[in-house]
Amino acid sequence: MSKLKIAVIPGDGIGWEVVPEGIKVLEAVGAKYDLDYEFIEYDWGCERYHKTGKLMPDDGIETLKDFDSIFLGACGYPGVPDHVSLWGLLIPIRREMKQYVNLRPVRMLKGMPCPLSNRSPEDINFWVVRENNEGEYSEIGGRLHRGTEYEVAVQESVFTKFGTDRILRYAFDLCEKIGRKKVTSATKSNGIIHTMPYWDERFAAISEEYPSLDTDQYHIDILTANFVLHPDWFDVVVGSNLFGDILSDLGPAIAGSIAIAPSANINPDGDLPSMFEPVHGSAPDIAGKGIANPIGQIWSGSMMLEHLGYSEAADEIVRAIEEVVSGGGPKTPDLGGQANTKDLGDAIAEAIR
């Protein structure tokens, strides 16, 4: 029996409601595929910040290095500025653990209501690969003359050859691995004069290493339009930190609900743990009501098992999700039903058993 040591960080808001359902499903699939887990929970997040002034302890990063993986619920809550919560927990983990790939599937499941007319699951099935460690989300910059009419804010973007090439290669490798044909690059080189032309140059250079794959390139504004108008055009889409962030929220929305969307923060080298989390965030408007959709968290667990090398168990989770969503199983309000979080988690776990 394989034993996996998993750090569990419910975080904020509905994270405390959906994470138990994710663990429930991991345990169900573990019983079926001879997997055992050691889950260790940490109370890191905004509530801890109110009590201690820090979202996680000073040795938090060192603590996480001992785990096989990190299972995160959500980060951020009213009362703590978003830049404080993000830079106090999520971004340090992503960077210190060298999780330079943010990977998000955009997939319409059978039985999902789709906001786009005349679209089926066959039309919406692709991946967004987001650079996760540099780009537009750098710490370089500052503010001068605060509170005066001369106030200035400067934010620098950072695009290194090393960082740009490795995320582009990951996207091309992924496309080959999953048997797809085309990699699409998100850019804005008509308006951003230095970093985006550089991104385009590196995309062209790396694409030459993959002659069997087709490529496309779109400015981010028309690319967002084409996500809505032509989602069937895409196989793998790669973008910088900011553009990938935007696209990987838009994608799940066109697929039916951002609540079902999983994501993976991956360290491809495997020398440090990767982190898996739903896309939906802490959803303070429904936190505590018990109606949050746990599928994003549950599907993130599937991505975690896939990354750790347990493909059959990972596929079983996605199959169970589809069985419940496409059948007469319980559905939370965002899917048009009246079920609660636990009901949907129970149904998916039962579909595995």
Sequence and secondary structure as in RCSB ss.txt:
>XXXX:A:sequence
MSKLKIAVIPGDGIGWEVVPEGIKVLEAVGAKYDLDYEFIEYDWGCERYHKTGKLMPDDGIETLKDFDSIFLGAC
GYPGVPDHVSLWGLLIPIRREMKQYVNLRPVRMLKGMPCPLSNRSPEDINFWVVRENNEGEYSEIGGRLHRGTEY
EVAVQESVFTKFGTDRILRYAFDLCEKIGRKKVTSATKSNGIIHTMPYWDERFAAISEEYPSLDTDQYHIDILTA
NFVLHPDWFDVVVGSNLFGDILSDLGPAIAGSIAIAPSANINPDGDLPSMFEPVHGSAPDIAGKGIANPIGQIWS
GSMMLEHLGYSEAADEIVRAIEEVVSGGGPKTPDLGGQANTKDLGDAIAEAIR
>XXXX:A:secstr
 EEEEEEEEEESTTHHHHHHHHHHHHHHHHHHHTEEEEEEE   SHHHHHHHS SS TTHHHHHTTSSEEEEEE 
  TTS HHHHIIIIIHHHHHHTT  EEEEEEE  TT   SSTT  TTTSEEEEEEE SSBT  S EEEESTTSTT
 EEEE  B  HHHHHHHHHHHHHHHHHTT  EEEEEE TTT  SHHHHHHHHHHHHHTT TTSEEEEEEHHHHHH
HHHH GGG SEEEE HHHHHHHHHHHHHHHT GGG EEEEE TT SS EEEEESS   TTTTTSS    HHHHHH
HHHHHHHTT HHHHHHHHHHHHHHHHTT    GGGT    HHHHHHHHHHHH 
